[in-house]
Amino acid sequence: MPTLVLRAPHTFERAFQAIRDELDVPRHFPADVVEAADVAGPAPAERTDARGLDFVAVDPPGATDLDQAFTATRRGDGYRVSYAIADVGAFVEPGGVIDSEARRRGTTLYSPDTRTPLHPPVISENRASLLAGTEKPALLWTIDLDDAGEAIAWRLGRATVAVTEAISYAEAQRRIDAGTDARLLLLAEIGTLRQRREAERGGVSLNLPAQEVVEHSDSYTLEFDESLPVEGWNAQISLLTGIVAGRTMVDAGVGILRTLPPPFDDDLDRLRQTARFLGLDWPSDVSYPDFVRNLAPTTARRNAFLLQAARSFRGAGYAGFDGEVPAYPEHGAIASVYAHVTAPLRRLVDRFGNEILLALFADRQPPAWAVEALDELPSLMGQARQRESALERAMLDMAEALVLEHSVGEVFDGFVVGLDTNRDRAVIQIADPAIVGSLPAAGRRLAEQLRLRVDEVDVAERRVSFDVLG
């Protein structure tokens, strides 16, 4: 069956804007914020000259808010990772109008047709962004690894960097496969080693298929994203940086960590029961991280299990501290202390963590304005994450309704990927188009294959109802 496409992009875009208005997503920056951004920074600062390093930024195609750029070299039997992070703090005055607006927003919000940035575009997509062919103020992490990929030394300072180029994940993967880019071959090598260290720590990276709305030249479609290996390797560099940042904060007794409790024993017992029910072979002597790490989402049964596994981790948040380290400082899925510091253009908390770290590495007291914010930041980020989740789900619901609006009565193949006992609903997935919906849970079982007829589509309510045939 061909993918269903509604070839009326403006219909989608009007619907997306209505959702943003409903969720109070701002359309514009206040005039005083725009005026301040137009004349902002970079503030004078002592910087090392790192323009001799060959940095590459790897991001989704079309991205202009580039937070990170990477390069690496061999160092004896090990490696030296150089990781440039956008120096947002050089453009944002603490307590000023740009800072205040960023605290209200919390994070950049992404919609299929646009982005709602954390900072004014003149900063986030121009002056502070690590764009190809530019020289920019940056925060430069230098992280030395041994031959196994374990961090043995690290430092952070302000620098001036030159970004040679910015490429997509697909292009990065092509170069790695062809063996034509030494920087990216090292990214693959180091990323693979870091994945092994993650496995040894008991960390977990789930291979979940992500439902997304994709804009094409004359339409929007619903698809399931399949990630490339380079995305995992690139993510490992960010995780590495967050881990050494978290360790530095814990050692100093000041900072803000990204935390997540590990699954409870009851959750793991239920997952083992789910695996047995789905016919997945989970030996008793194999740990949960080892079992799920290489479980690719290639079948209905695996998809159903991975969705349940993702739900076993609950309670992600932030913990700020000045003195006593939190009782549970780790991120359960990463199996380490960890801090968000690599995306300051797009995430509020990173700027505060970075300024604290810069002071620690320079043997100075962290700035009072950053330390004073540690109590408030977890709440601000929690509110931002709730708004982000609500926007994402509403966008997907609307796209599903628009795609299926003229398909009432049509029949699709689907399967059950989850059972939501709190709402007494079964979560269903259709592969083409990429629909995730729900049915009453009564009588349904995980990985059950279904013939689903579209019963009703209510675009205004963003709701699609299905009947099960047979």
C-alpha positions as CSV (number, residue, x, y, z in Angstrom):
1,M,0.0,0.0,0.0
2,P,1.5,3.4,-0.9
3,T,2.3,5.9,1.8
4,L,-0.7,8.3,2.3
5,V,0.2,11.9,1.8
6,L,-2.1,14.9,2.0
7,R,-0.7,17.2,-0.7
8,A,-1.7,20.4,1.0
9,P,1.2,21.6,3.1
10,H,-0.5,24.8,4.2
11,T,-3.2,22.8,5.8
12,F,-0.6,21.2,8.0
13,E,1.2,24.4,8.7
14,R,-2.0,26.2,9.7
15,A,-2.8,23.3,12.0
16,F,0.7,23.3,13.5
17,Q,0.5,27.0,14.3
18,A,-2.9,26.6,15.9
19,I,-1.4,24.0,18.2
20,R,1.5,26.3,19.1
21,D,-1.0,29.1,19.9
22,E,-3.0,26.6,22.1
23,L,0.1,25.7,24.0
24,D,1.2,29.3,24.3
25,V,4.4,28.8,22.3
26,P,5.6,32.3,21.5
27,R,5.6,33.4,17.9
28,H,8.2,36.2,18.3
29,F,10.7,37.6,20.8
30,P,9.8,40.7,22.7
31,A,11.2,43.9,21.1
32,D,13.6,44.6,24.0
33,V,15.0,41.1,23.7
34,V,15.6,41.5,19.9
35,E,17.2,44.9,20.5
36,A,19.5,43.5,23.2
37,A,20.4,40.5,20.9
38,D,21.3,42.8,18.0
39,V,24.1,44.4,20.0
40,A,25.1,41.4,22.2
41,G,28.7,40.3,22.6
42,P,30.8,38.5,22.4
43,A,31.9,39.8,25.8
44,P,35.6,40.3,26.2
45,A,37.3,37.1,27.6
46,E,40.7,35.5,27.6
47,R,40.7,32.8,24.9
48,T,43.2,30.3,23.6
49,D,43.7,30.3,19.8
50,A,42.4,26.9,18.6
51,R,41.9,27.9,15.0
52,G,44.5,25.3,13.9
53,L,42.2,22.4,14.9
54,D,40.1,20.9,12.1
55,F,36.6,21.0,13.5
56,V,33.5,19.4,11.8
57,A,29.9,19.8,12.9
58,V,27.6,16.8,12.4
59,D,23.9,17.7,12.6
60,P,20.6,17.1,10.9
61,P,20.4,18.5,7.4
62,G,19.4,22.2,7.3
63,A,20.3,22.8,10.9
64,T,21.7,26.3,11.6
65,D,21.7,26.3,15.5
66,L,25.0,24.3,15.8
67,D,26.0,23.7,19.3
68,Q,28.9,21.3,18.9
69,A,31.9,20.7,16.6
70,F,34.3,17.7,16.8
71,T,37.8,16.7,16.0
72,A,40.2,14.2,17.4
73,T,43.8,13.0,17.1
74,R,45.7,10.0,18.3
75,R,47.8,10.5,21.4
76,G,50.2,7.7,22.0
77,D,48.2,4.6,22.4
78,G,45.1,6.7,23.2
79,Y,43.2,9.7,21.8
80,R,42.6,13.4,22.4
81,V,39.1,14.6,21.7
82,S,38.6,18.3,21.1
83,Y,35.0,19.3,21.4
84,A,33.9,22.8,20.8
85,I,30.6,24.0,22.3
86,A,28.9,27.3,21.4
87,D,29.8,30.0,23.9
88,V,26.3,31.3,24.6
89,G,27.5,32.9,27.8
90,A,29.5,35.3,25.9
91,F,26.3,36.8,24.4
92,V,23.9,36.6,27.3
93,E,24.1,39.1,30.2
94,P,23.2,37.4,33.5
95,G,20.0,38.9,34.7
96,G,19.4,40.8,31.4
97,V,16.4,40.6,29.1
98,I,17.8,37.8,26.9
99,D,18.5,35.7,30.1
100,S,15.0,36.4,31.4
101,E,13.4,35.4,28.2
102,A,15.5,32.2,28.0
103,R,14.4,31.2,31.5
104,R,10.8,31.6,30.4
105,R,11.3,29.4,27.4
106,G,13.7,26.8,28.8
107,T,14.4,25.0,25.5
108,T,14.2,25.3,21.8
109,L,11.0,23.8,20.5
110,Y,10.9,22.0,17.2
111,S,7.9,21.7,15.0
112,P,7.7,20.0,11.5
113,D,7.5,23.4,9.8
114,T,9.6,25.7,12.1
115,R,11.6,26.0,15.3
116,T,10.9,28.2,18.2
117,P,14.4,29.1,19.5
118,L,15.6,29.5,23.1
119,H,17.6,32.5,22.1
120,P,17.0,35.1,19.3
121,P,18.2,33.8,15.9
122,V,20.9,36.5,15.6
123,I,22.6,34.6,18.5
124,S,21.4,31.0,18.1
125,E,21.7,30.8,14.3
126,N,24.4,33.3,13.6
127,R,26.9,34.8,16.1
128,A,27.1,32.0,18.6
129,S,26.4,29.1,16.2
130,L,29.3,27.0,15.1
131,L,28.6,27.4,11.4
132,A,30.8,26.0,8.6
133,G,33.5,28.3,7.4
134,T,33.4,30.6,10.4
135,E,35.7,31.5,13.3
136,K,33.7,31.6,16.5
137,P,34.1,32.1,20.3
138,A,33.6,28.7,21.8
139,L,34.0,26.6,25.0
140,L,36.7,24.0,24.2
141,W,36.7,20.7,25.9
142,T,40.0,18.8,25.6
143,I,39.5,15.2,26.8
144,D,42.3,12.6,26.8
145,L,41.4,8.9,26.5
146,D,43.4,5.8,27.0
147,D,43.6,3.0,24.4
148,A,40.3,1.6,25.7
149,G,38.4,4.9,25.4
150,E,38.3,5.7,29.1
151,A,38.7,9.4,30.0
152,I,42.0,10.0,31.9
153,A,42.3,13.8,31.9
154,W,40.1,16.7,30.8
155,R,39.9,20.5,30.8
156,L,37.6,23.2,29.7
157,G,38.4,26.8,28.7
158,R,37.3,29.6,26.4
159,A,38.8,29.5,22.9
160,T,38.5,30.8,19.4
161,V,37.8,28.0,16.9
162,A,37.5,27.6,13.2
163,V,34.7,25.2,11.9
164,T,35.9,23.7,8.7
165,E,32.5,22.3,7.6
166,A,29.1,21.2,8.8
167,I,27.7,17.9,7.4
168,S,24.6,15.7,7.8
169,Y,24.6,12.4,9.5
170,A,24.1,10.7,6.1
171,E,27.2,12.4,4.7
172,A,29.2,11.6,7.8
173,Q,28.2,7.9,7.5
174,R,29.1,7.9,3.8
175,R,32.6,9.2,4.5
176,I,33.1,6.7,7.3
177,D,32.0,3.8,5.1
178,A,34.3,5.0,2.3
179,G,37.2,5.7,4.7
180,T,37.8,9.2,3.3
181,D,37.7,11.4,6.4
182,A,40.3,10.9,9.2
183,R,38.3,12.9,11.7
184,L,35.2,10.9,11.2
185,L,37.0,7.6,11.2
186,L,38.3,8.5,14.6
187,L,34.8,9.5,15.6
188,A,33.7,5.9,14.7
189,E,36.6,4.4,16.5
190,I,36.2,6.4,19.7
191,G,32.5,6.1,19.6
192,T,32.7,2.3,19.4
193,L,35.1,2.2,22.3
194,R,32.8,4.5,24.3
195,Q,29.8,2.2,23.6
196,R,31.9,-0.7,25.0
197,R,32.6,1.3,28.1
198,E,28.9,2.1,28.4
199,A,28.2,-1.6,28.3
200,E,30.7,-2.3,31.0
201,R,29.1,0.4,33.2
202,G,25.7,-1.1,32.7
203,G,24.5,1.8,30.7
204,V,21.6,1.4,28.2
205,S,21.0,3.0,24.8
206,L,17.6,1.8,23.4
207,N,17.1,1.4,19.7
208,L,13.6,2.8,19.6
209,P,12.0,3.7,16.2
210,A,11.0,7.4,16.4
211,Q,7.7,8.5,14.8
212,E,8.2,11.9,13.1
213,V,6.5,14.3,10.7
214,V,8.8,14.9,7.7
215,E,8.5,17.9,5.4
216,H,9.0,17.3,1.7
217,S,8.9,19.8,-1.1
218,D,5.1,19.7,-1.6
219,S,3.8,17.6,1.4
220,Y,4.3,16.3,4.9
221,T,4.5,12.6,5.6
222,L,4.6,10.4,8.7
223,E,7.6,8.2,8.9
224,F,9.6,6.1,11.4
225,D,13.2,7.4,11.6
226,E,15.9,4.8,11.4
227,S,19.1,6.1,12.9
228,L,22.6,5.6,11.4
229,P,25.5,4.2,13.3
230,V,27.3,7.6,13.2
231,E,24.4,9.1,15.3
232,G,25.3,6.7,18.1
233,W,29.0,7.4,17.8
234,N,28.4,11.1,17.8
235,A,26.1,10.9,20.8
236,Q,28.8,9.1,22.7
237,I,31.1,12.2,22.4
238,S,28.3,14.3,23.9
239,L,27.8,11.7,26.7
240,L,31.5,11.5,27.3
241,T,31.6,15.3,27.8
242,G,28.6,15.2,30.0
243,I,30.1,12.5,32.2
244,V,33.4,14.3,32.8
245,A,31.5,17.5,33.4
246,G,29.4,15.7,36.0
247,R,32.4,14.2,37.7
248,T,34.0,17.6,37.9
249,M,30.9,19.1,39.5
250,V,30.6,16.2,42.0
251,D,34.3,16.5,43.0
252,A,33.9,20.3,43.5
253,G,30.6,20.0,45.4
254,V,28.7,22.4,43.1
255,G,26.8,22.2,39.9
256,I,23.7,20.7,38.4
257,L,23.3,17.1,37.3
258,R,20.9,15.3,34.9
259,T,19.5,12.4,37.0
260,L,17.4,9.3,36.4
261,P,16.7,6.6,39.0
262,P,17.4,3.0,37.8
263,P,14.5,0.7,37.1
264,F,12.9,-0.9,40.2
265,D,13.3,-4.7,40.7
266,D,9.5,-5.0,40.1
267,D,9.9,-3.3,36.7
268,L,12.7,-5.6,35.7
269,D,10.6,-8.7,36.8
270,R,7.7,-7.4,34.6
271,L,10.1,-6.9,31.7
272,R,11.4,-10.5,32.0
273,Q,7.8,-11.7,32.0
274,T,7.0,-9.6,29.0
275,A,10.1,-11.0,27.1
276,R,8.8,-14.6,27.9
277,F,5.4,-13.7,26.7
278,L,6.7,-12.3,23.5
279,G,8.9,-15.3,22.9
280,L,12.2,-13.3,23.2
281,D,15.1,-15.3,24.6
282,W,16.4,-13.5,27.7
283,P,18.8,-15.9,29.5
284,S,18.6,-15.6,33.3
285,D,22.3,-14.8,33.5
286,V,22.1,-11.9,31.1
287,S,21.5,-8.4,32.6
288,Y,18.8,-6.0,31.4
289,P,21.4,-3.6,29.8
290,D,23.1,-6.4,28.0
291,F,19.8,-7.8,26.7
292,V,18.3,-4.6,25.3
293,R,21.5,-3.0,24.0
294,N,21.6,-4.8,20.7
295,L,17.9,-5.5,20.4
296,A,17.1,-3.9,17.1
297,P,13.5,-2.8,16.4
298,T,13.1,-5.2,13.5
299,T,9.9,-7.1,14.4
300,A,6.6,-6.3,16.1
301,R,7.6,-8.4,19.2
302,R,10.9,-6.5,19.6
303,N,9.2,-3.1,19.1
304,A,6.6,-4.0,21.8
305,F,9.4,-5.1,24.2
306,L,11.5,-2.0,23.6
307,L,8.5,0.3,24.2
308,Q,7.9,-1.4,27.5
309,A,11.6,-1.2,28.4
310,A,11.7,2.6,27.7
311,R,8.8,3.0,30.2
312,S,10.8,1.2,32.9
313,F,12.9,4.3,33.4
314,R,10.9,7.0,35.2
315,G,11.7,10.2,37.1
316,A,14.2,12.0,34.9
317,G,15.1,15.4,36.3
318,Y,17.8,17.8,37.4
319,A,19.5,18.1,40.7
320,G,21.3,21.4,41.6
321,F,23.7,21.4,44.6
322,D,26.1,23.7,46.3
323,G,27.8,21.7,49.0
324,E,26.1,18.4,49.6
325,V,26.0,16.2,46.6
326,P,22.5,14.6,45.9
327,A,21.8,11.3,47.5
328,Y,21.4,9.7,44.1
329,P,23.5,11.7,41.7
330,E,23.6,9.2,38.8
331,H,21.7,9.0,35.5
332,G,20.4,5.4,35.6
333,A,20.4,4.8,31.8
334,I,23.9,6.2,31.4
335,A,25.1,4.5,34.6
336,S,27.2,7.5,35.6
337,V,27.0,11.0,37.0
338,Y,26.2,13.2,34.0
339,A,25.5,16.9,33.3
340,H,23.9,18.6,30.4
341,V,26.5,21.0,29.0
342,T,26.8,20.4,25.3
343,A,23.7,22.1,23.9
344,P,23.6,25.7,25.3
345,L,22.0,27.2,22.2
346,R,19.0,24.9,22.6
347,R,18.8,24.1,26.4
348,L,18.8,26.6,29.2
349,V,20.5,24.6,31.9
350,D,23.7,24.1,29.9
351,R,24.8,27.7,30.0
352,F,24.7,27.7,33.8
353,G,26.6,24.5,34.1
354,N,29.2,25.6,31.7
355,E,29.9,28.9,33.5
356,I,30.3,27.0,36.8
357,L,32.7,24.6,35.1
358,L,34.8,27.3,33.5
359,A,35.3,28.8,37.0
360,L,36.2,25.5,38.5
361,F,38.8,24.8,35.8
362,A,40.3,28.3,36.3
363,D,40.4,27.8,40.1
364,R,37.9,30.6,40.7
365,Q,34.7,30.7,42.6
366,P,31.7,30.0,40.4
367,P,29.7,33.1,39.5
368,A,27.1,33.9,42.1
369,W,24.3,34.3,39.5
370,A,24.9,30.8,38.3
371,V,25.0,29.2,41.7
372,E,21.9,31.2,42.8
373,A,20.0,29.7,39.9
374,L,20.7,26.1,40.9
375,D,17.5,25.8,43.0
376,E,15.3,27.2,40.3
377,L,16.7,25.5,37.2
378,P,15.2,22.0,37.9
379,S,11.7,23.5,38.0
380,L,12.3,25.6,34.9
381,M,13.6,22.7,32.9
382,G,10.8,20.4,34.1
383,Q,8.2,22.9,32.9
384,A,10.1,23.3,29.5
385,R,10.2,19.5,29.1
386,Q,6.4,19.2,29.7
387,R,5.7,21.8,27.2
388,E,8.0,20.2,24.7
389,S,6.4,16.8,25.2
390,A,2.9,18.2,24.8
391,L,3.9,20.0,21.6
392,E,5.5,16.9,20.1
393,R,2.5,14.7,20.9
394,A,0.0,17.2,19.6
395,M,1.9,17.7,16.4
396,L,1.9,13.9,15.8
397,D,-1.8,13.6,16.6
398,M,-2.7,16.4,14.3
399,A,-0.5,15.0,11.5
400,E,-2.1,11.6,11.9
401,A,-5.6,13.0,11.7
402,L,-4.8,15.1,8.6
403,V,-3.1,12.1,6.9
404,L,-6.1,9.8,7.6
405,E,-8.8,12.4,7.2
406,H,-10.0,11.0,3.9
407,S,-9.3,7.3,4.7
408,V,-12.4,6.5,6.8
409,G,-13.3,2.9,6.1
410,E,-9.9,1.9,4.8
411,V,-8.1,-1.0,6.4
412,F,-4.4,-1.2,7.6
413,D,-2.2,-3.8,9.1
414,G,-1.0,-3.0,12.6
415,F,0.1,-4.6,15.8
416,V,0.0,-3.9,19.6
417,V,3.2,-2.4,20.9
418,G,2.1,-1.5,24.4
419,L,-0.5,-1.9,27.2
420,D,-1.2,1.2,29.2
421,T,-2.8,-0.2,32.3
422,N,-3.3,3.3,33.8
423,R,-5.7,4.3,31.0
424,D,-6.8,0.8,30.1
425,R,-5.6,1.3,26.5
426,A,-3.6,-0.8,24.1
427,V,-1.0,1.2,22.1
428,I,-1.1,0.2,18.4
429,Q,1.3,0.9,15.6
430,I,0.7,1.0,11.8
431,A,3.9,0.9,9.7
432,D,2.7,2.7,6.6
433,P,1.8,5.5,7.2
434,A,3.7,5.7,10.5
435,I,0.7,5.9,12.9
436,V,0.7,5.3,16.6
437,G,-2.8,5.1,18.2
438,S,-4.7,3.3,20.8
439,L,-7.6,0.9,21.4
440,P,-9.5,-0.3,24.5
441,A,-7.1,-2.8,26.2
442,A,-9.7,-5.5,26.8
443,G,-8.7,-8.7,25.0
444,R,-5.6,-7.3,23.5
445,R,-2.1,-8.7,23.9
446,L,1.4,-7.5,23.2
447,A,2.7,-8.0,19.6
448,E,-0.8,-9.1,18.5
449,Q,-1.3,-8.5,14.8
450,L,-4.4,-6.6,13.8
451,R,-6.5,-5.6,10.8
452,L,-7.5,-2.0,11.7
453,R,-10.2,-0.1,9.9
454,V,-10.3,3.7,10.3
455,D,-13.7,4.3,12.0
456,E,-13.6,8.0,12.6
457,V,-11.3,11.0,12.2
458,D,-11.8,14.2,14.1
459,V,-9.3,16.8,12.9
460,A,-10.4,19.4,15.4
461,E,-9.9,17.0,18.3
462,R,-6.7,15.5,16.7
463,R,-8.2,12.0,17.2
464,V,-8.4,8.9,15.0
465,S,-10.5,5.9,16.0
466,F,-10.0,2.4,14.8
467,D,-12.1,-0.8,14.7
468,V,-10.5,-4.2,14.9
469,L,-11.7,-6.6,12.1
470,G,-12.1,-10.3,12.7
